[in-house]
Amino acid sequence: MPEDNEKVDDFVSLWKKKIKTETGKPSAIGETLEKIKEVEEENEDLRNNIQQNIELITKTEEIIKKAIEENSRLKEEIKQTRMIGERKTADIQKENIELNNKIQSVKVNLKGKEEQLIIANHEIKELKTQTESVSRVKESPPESTSNIDSAITSKLIDDLQSDISKRKAKNRELDEKVINLIDENEQLKGEIKKLSTANINTVESPKSSVIKPIPVQTSVSTLETLCQDLQSDLNKYKRIVDKLNKEKIELQSGINGGGVQFAPKELEELKRENQKLKIELSKIEKSLKKKTEEASIKVKVDDLEKKINDLQIQLKERDHLIAELKLTSKTPISVQKGPVSGLIEDLQSKINKLKVTLEEKNKTIDELKSS
């Protein structure tokens, strides 16, 4: 019996010791519940991060689509504006060639007028010699009328000589004016050649990838100066034609008063030549009006080129935005290992696929920009 009591005491003491030592240790069930709770919180954080990345990728795709559409629209506008500029420069070049041809024809007409003036001068000299020979060959009348006739003839000869000297002076003035006009026509021809070369350079410039704007003030000022020069030449031509008409009327009236007449055919030829010259001058006036209209069109073309530059600046801003989106899409996602690693790996593979498609779209955008 005492031995049984000792065994009972030993068991009770051992049990108490065990309870004392294990009171500080946590239970296995509580530890498992805490781990499950931590894993659930970790999975919830991962789900939120993945959802945010998916939303960011969808927004990036929408922005890239809009950027591609904007790029295509800008390229189409640049193409259309370039075609309009080439067409306008070709029209201006054609107008310059036509104007040069008209100036050459006016120059030829002026040379013809100069030859006609020389012929008229020779005819006046011949008339003078004829009047002198007639006065010498004429029979002497009686004394009562000889003094009167000699006075009349001498006065008539003096008048003719003074008239001839005046006409010679006027012919010299006209010769000098014709020479000045020829020099001015040569200068005008040089200016037209310079303008044509400038227009050729403007036609060749749109071949580059970036369109450089043409300075508006220089192009408009050159056209305005050219129009002013042409207008001044036209006014000079008008004054010369008016003087020629006036000289023709004075010459005809003086010759009729002196008893000498030109042939009607020569007068008709002079009238026809004057009429042709007036027609040529009216054509030059019309071409000048067209030139002023072309100058206004040139200003519109410069405005379009300014718009192209603004669109190119917008394109660069959108490219910068795409580059920033690339950087944001390439930020790595930290994924911790857990019990739901299979689901996380699937989501990560989907995200990687989306990144690959995003890279492909960026490559297509770069190809479109380089083309």
C-alpha positions as CSV (number, residue, x, y, z in Angstrom):
1,M,0.0,0.0,0.0
2,P,2.7,2.5,0.7
3,E,4.3,1.7,-2.6
4,D,1.0,2.4,-4.4
5,N,0.8,5.8,-2.7
6,E,4.3,6.6,-3.9
7,K,3.4,5.7,-7.5
8,V,0.3,8.0,-7.3
9,D,2.4,10.8,-5.9
10,D,4.9,10.4,-8.7
11,F,2.3,10.5,-11.4
12,V,0.6,13.5,-9.9
13,S,3.9,15.3,-9.5
14,L,4.9,14.5,-13.0
15,W,1.6,15.7,-14.4
16,K,1.9,19.0,-12.5
17,K,5.4,19.5,-13.8
18,K,4.3,18.9,-17.3
19,I,1.4,21.4,-17.0
20,K,3.9,24.0,-15.6
21,T,6.4,23.5,-18.4
22,E,3.8,23.5,-21.3
23,T,1.7,26.5,-20.1
24,G,4.1,29.0,-21.9
25,K,4.0,27.2,-25.3
26,P,1.2,28.0,-27.9
27,S,-1.0,25.4,-29.2
28,A,-0.6,23.9,-32.7
29,I,-4.2,24.9,-33.8
30,G,-3.7,28.6,-32.9
31,E,-0.4,28.7,-34.8
32,T,-2.0,27.2,-37.9
33,L,-4.9,29.7,-37.8
34,E,-2.5,32.6,-37.6
35,K,-0.5,31.4,-40.6
36,I,-3.7,30.9,-42.6
37,K,-4.7,34.5,-41.8
38,E,-1.3,35.8,-42.9
39,V,-1.5,33.9,-46.2
40,E,-5.0,35.2,-46.9
41,E,-3.9,38.8,-46.3
42,E,-0.9,38.2,-48.6
43,N,-3.1,36.8,-51.3
44,E,-5.5,39.8,-51.0
45,D,-2.6,42.2,-51.5
46,L,-1.4,40.3,-54.5
47,R,-4.9,40.3,-56.0
48,N,-5.2,44.1,-55.6
49,N,-1.7,44.6,-57.2
50,I,-2.6,42.4,-60.1
51,Q,-5.9,44.2,-60.6
52,Q,-4.2,47.6,-60.6
53,N,-1.6,46.4,-63.1
54,I,-4.4,45.0,-65.4
55,E,-6.2,48.3,-65.3
56,L,-3.0,50.2,-66.0
57,I,-2.3,47.9,-69.0
58,T,-5.8,48.4,-70.4
59,K,-5.5,52.2,-70.1
60,T,-2.1,52.0,-71.7
61,E,-3.6,50.1,-74.7
62,E,-6.3,52.7,-75.1
63,I,-3.8,55.6,-75.1
64,I,-1.6,53.7,-77.6
65,K,-4.5,53.2,-79.9
66,K,-5.4,56.8,-79.7
67,A,-1.8,57.8,-80.4
68,I,-1.6,55.5,-83.5
69,E,-4.8,57.0,-84.8
70,E,-3.5,60.5,-84.2
71,N,-0.2,59.6,-85.9
72,S,-2.0,58.3,-89.0
73,R,-4.2,61.4,-89.1
74,L,-1.2,63.7,-88.8
75,K,0.6,61.9,-91.6
76,E,-2.4,62.2,-93.9
77,E,-2.6,66.0,-93.2
78,I,1.1,66.4,-93.8
79,K,0.8,64.5,-97.1
80,Q,-2.1,66.6,-98.3
81,T,-0.4,69.9,-97.3
82,R,2.7,68.8,-99.1
83,M,0.7,68.1,-102.3
84,I,-1.0,71.4,-102.1
85,G,2.4,73.2,-101.7
86,E,3.9,71.4,-104.7
87,R,0.9,72.2,-106.8
88,K,1.0,75.9,-105.9
89,T,4.7,76.2,-106.6
90,A,4.3,74.5,-109.9
91,D,1.5,77.0,-110.8
92,I,3.7,79.9,-109.8
93,Q,6.6,78.6,-111.8
94,K,4.3,78.2,-114.9
95,E,3.1,81.8,-114.4
96,N,6.7,83.0,-114.2
97,I,7.5,81.3,-117.6
98,E,4.4,82.8,-119.2
99,L,5.3,86.3,-117.9
100,N,8.9,85.9,-119.2
101,N,7.5,85.0,-122.6
102,K,5.2,88.1,-122.6
103,I,8.1,90.3,-121.6
104,Q,10.2,88.9,-124.5
105,S,7.3,89.6,-126.9
106,V,7.0,93.2,-125.6
107,K,10.8,93.6,-126.1
108,V,10.4,92.5,-129.7
109,N,7.6,95.0,-130.2
110,L,9.7,97.8,-128.8
111,K,12.5,96.9,-131.1
112,G,10.1,97.0,-134.0
113,K,8.9,100.4,-132.9
114,E,12.5,101.6,-132.8
115,E,13.1,100.5,-136.3
116,Q,9.9,102.2,-137.4
117,L,11.1,105.5,-135.8
118,I,14.4,105.2,-137.7
119,I,12.5,104.7,-140.9
120,A,10.3,107.7,-140.2
121,N,13.4,109.8,-139.5
122,H,14.9,108.8,-142.9
123,E,11.6,109.6,-144.6
124,I,11.6,113.0,-143.0
125,K,15.1,113.6,-144.3
126,E,14.0,112.6,-147.8
127,L,11.0,114.9,-147.6
128,K,13.4,117.8,-146.6
129,T,15.6,117.1,-149.6
130,Q,12.5,116.9,-151.9
131,T,11.2,120.3,-150.7
132,E,14.6,121.9,-151.2
133,S,14.9,120.5,-154.7
134,V,11.4,121.6,-155.5
135,S,12.2,125.1,-154.3
136,R,15.3,125.2,-156.4
137,V,13.8,123.7,-159.6
138,K,10.7,125.9,-159.4
139,E,10.5,128.6,-162.1
140,S,10.9,132.1,-161.1
141,P,7.6,134.1,-161.3
142,P,7.2,137.7,-162.1
143,E,8.7,140.3,-159.8
144,S,5.3,141.2,-158.3
145,T,4.7,137.7,-157.0
146,S,8.3,136.4,-156.8
147,N,9.0,138.2,-153.5
148,I,5.8,136.9,-151.9
149,D,6.4,133.3,-153.1
150,S,10.1,133.3,-152.0
151,A,9.1,134.6,-148.6
152,I,6.4,131.9,-148.3
153,T,8.8,129.2,-149.4
154,S,11.5,130.4,-147.1
155,K,9.1,130.6,-144.2
156,L,7.8,127.1,-145.0
157,I,11.4,125.7,-145.2
158,D,12.2,127.3,-141.9
159,D,9.1,125.8,-140.3
160,L,10.0,122.4,-141.8
161,Q,13.6,122.7,-140.6
162,S,12.5,123.6,-137.0
163,D,9.9,120.9,-137.0
164,I,12.5,118.4,-138.3
165,S,15.0,119.4,-135.6
166,K,12.3,119.1,-132.9
167,R,11.4,115.6,-134.2
168,K,15.1,114.6,-134.2
169,A,15.4,115.7,-130.6
170,K,12.3,113.7,-129.7
171,N,13.6,110.7,-131.7
172,R,16.8,110.9,-129.7
173,E,14.8,110.9,-126.5
174,L,12.8,108.0,-127.6
175,D,16.0,106.1,-128.5
176,E,17.4,106.7,-125.0
177,K,14.1,105.6,-123.5
178,V,14.1,102.4,-125.6
179,I,17.7,101.6,-124.5
180,N,16.7,102.2,-120.9
181,L,13.7,99.9,-121.3
182,I,15.8,97.2,-122.8
183,D,18.2,97.4,-119.8
184,E,15.2,97.3,-117.4
185,N,13.8,94.3,-119.2
186,E,17.2,92.5,-118.8
187,Q,17.1,93.3,-115.1
188,L,13.5,92.0,-114.9
189,K,14.5,88.8,-116.7
190,G,17.3,88.3,-114.1
191,E,14.8,88.8,-111.2
192,I,12.4,86.3,-112.8
193,K,15.2,83.8,-113.1
194,K,16.1,84.3,-109.4
195,L,12.4,83.8,-108.5
196,S,12.1,80.7,-110.6
197,T,15.2,79.2,-108.9
198,A,13.7,80.0,-105.5
199,N,10.5,78.3,-106.5
200,I,12.4,75.2,-107.6
201,N,14.1,75.1,-104.3
202,T,10.8,75.3,-102.5
203,V,9.5,72.4,-104.7
204,E,12.5,70.2,-103.8
205,S,12.4,71.0,-100.0
206,P,9.3,68.8,-99.2
207,K,11.3,65.6,-100.0
208,S,12.8,65.6,-96.5
209,S,11.0,63.8,-93.6
210,V,10.4,67.0,-91.7
211,I,9.0,70.0,-93.5
212,K,10.9,73.2,-92.9
213,P,8.7,76.3,-92.9
214,I,9.4,78.9,-95.6
215,P,9.8,82.4,-94.2
216,V,6.6,84.2,-94.9
217,Q,8.1,87.7,-95.0
218,T,10.8,87.0,-97.5
219,S,8.6,85.1,-100.0
220,V,5.8,87.7,-99.9
221,S,8.3,90.6,-100.0
222,T,10.0,89.2,-103.2
223,L,6.6,88.7,-104.9
224,E,5.5,92.2,-103.9
225,T,8.7,93.8,-105.2
226,L,8.4,91.8,-108.4
227,C,4.8,93.0,-108.8
228,Q,5.8,96.6,-108.1
229,D,8.6,96.4,-110.6
230,L,6.3,95.0,-113.3
231,Q,3.7,97.6,-112.5
232,S,6.3,100.4,-112.9
233,D,7.5,98.9,-116.2
234,L,3.9,98.7,-117.3
235,N,3.3,102.3,-116.5
236,K,6.5,103.3,-118.4
237,Y,5.2,101.3,-121.4
238,K,1.9,103.1,-121.2
239,R,3.6,106.5,-121.1
240,I,5.7,105.5,-124.1
241,V,2.7,104.3,-126.1
242,D,0.9,107.6,-125.2
243,K,3.8,109.6,-126.4
244,L,4.1,107.6,-129.5
245,N,0.4,108.1,-130.3
246,K,0.8,111.8,-129.6
247,E,3.9,112.0,-131.8
248,K,2.1,110.2,-134.5
249,I,-0.8,112.7,-134.4
250,E,1.5,115.7,-134.3
251,L,3.6,114.3,-137.1
252,Q,0.5,113.6,-139.2
253,S,-1.0,117.0,-138.6
254,G,2.4,118.8,-139.3
255,I,2.9,116.9,-142.5
256,N,-0.7,117.6,-143.6
257,G,-0.2,121.3,-142.9
258,G,3.0,121.3,-144.8
259,G,1.4,119.8,-147.9
260,V,3.1,116.3,-147.5
261,Q,1.2,113.1,-146.6
262,F,2.2,109.6,-145.6
263,A,0.9,106.6,-147.5
264,P,-2.3,105.3,-145.9
265,K,-0.9,101.8,-145.7
266,E,1.9,103.0,-143.4
267,L,-0.6,104.8,-141.2
268,E,-2.7,101.7,-141.0
269,E,0.4,99.6,-140.1
270,L,1.3,102.0,-137.3
271,K,-2.3,101.8,-136.0
272,R,-2.2,98.1,-136.0
273,E,1.1,98.0,-134.2
274,N,-0.2,100.4,-131.6
275,Q,-3.3,98.2,-131.1
276,K,-1.2,95.1,-130.7
277,L,1.0,96.9,-128.2
278,K,-2.1,97.9,-126.2
279,I,-3.4,94.3,-126.3
280,E,0.0,93.1,-124.9
281,L,-0.1,95.7,-122.2
282,S,-3.6,94.6,-121.1
283,K,-2.3,91.0,-121.0
284,I,0.5,92.1,-118.7
285,E,-2.0,93.8,-116.4
286,K,-4.0,90.6,-116.2
287,S,-0.8,88.6,-115.4
288,L,0.0,91.2,-112.6
289,K,-3.4,90.7,-111.1
290,K,-2.8,86.9,-111.1
291,K,0.6,87.5,-109.5
292,T,-1.0,89.4,-106.6
293,E,-3.5,86.6,-106.1
294,E,-0.7,84.0,-106.2
295,A,1.1,86.1,-103.5
296,S,-2.0,85.8,-101.2
297,I,-2.2,82.1,-101.9
298,K,1.5,81.8,-100.9
299,V,0.6,83.3,-97.5
300,K,-2.1,80.6,-97.1
301,V,0.5,77.9,-97.9
302,D,2.8,79.4,-95.2
303,D,-0.1,79.2,-92.7
304,L,-0.6,75.6,-93.6
305,E,3.1,74.9,-93.1
306,K,2.9,76.5,-89.7
307,K,0.0,74.3,-88.9
308,I,2.1,71.3,-89.9
309,N,4.8,72.3,-87.5
310,D,2.3,72.6,-84.7
311,L,1.0,69.1,-85.5
312,Q,4.6,67.8,-85.4
313,I,5.1,69.3,-82.0
314,Q,1.9,67.5,-80.8
315,L,3.3,64.3,-82.3
316,K,6.5,64.7,-80.3
317,E,4.5,65.3,-77.1
318,R,2.5,62.1,-77.7
319,D,5.7,60.1,-78.3
320,H,7.1,61.4,-75.0
321,L,3.8,60.2,-73.3
322,I,4.2,56.8,-74.9
323,A,7.8,56.5,-73.7
324,E,6.6,57.4,-70.1
325,L,3.9,54.7,-70.4
326,K,6.5,52.2,-71.5
327,L,8.6,52.9,-68.4
328,T,5.5,52.6,-66.1
329,S,4.5,49.3,-67.7
330,K,8.0,47.8,-67.2
331,T,8.0,48.2,-63.4
332,P,8.4,44.7,-61.9
333,I,5.8,43.2,-59.5
334,S,7.2,41.6,-56.3
335,V,5.5,38.2,-55.8
336,Q,6.1,36.2,-52.6
337,K,5.7,32.5,-52.5
338,G,2.7,31.2,-50.8
339,P,0.2,28.4,-50.8
340,V,-1.7,30.0,-53.9
341,S,1.5,30.2,-56.0
342,G,-0.2,28.5,-59.0
343,L,-2.9,31.2,-59.3
344,I,-0.2,33.9,-59.0
345,E,1.9,32.3,-61.6
346,D,-1.0,32.2,-64.0
347,L,-1.7,35.8,-63.4
348,Q,1.9,36.7,-63.9
349,S,2.1,34.8,-67.2
350,K,-1.0,36.8,-68.4
351,I,0.7,40.0,-67.4
352,N,3.8,39.0,-69.3
353,K,1.8,38.3,-72.4
354,L,0.2,41.7,-72.2
355,K,3.6,43.2,-71.8
356,V,4.8,41.4,-75.0
357,T,1.8,42.6,-76.9
358,L,2.5,46.1,-75.6
359,E,6.1,45.9,-76.9
360,E,4.9,44.7,-80.3
361,K,2.5,47.7,-80.5
362,N,5.4,50.0,-79.5
363,K,7.5,48.5,-82.3
364,T,4.7,49.1,-84.8
365,I,4.4,52.7,-83.6
366,D,8.1,53.2,-84.1
367,E,7.9,51.7,-87.6
368,L,5.0,54.1,-88.5
369,K,7.0,57.0,-87.2
370,S,10.1,56.1,-89.2
371,S,8.2,55.4,-92.5
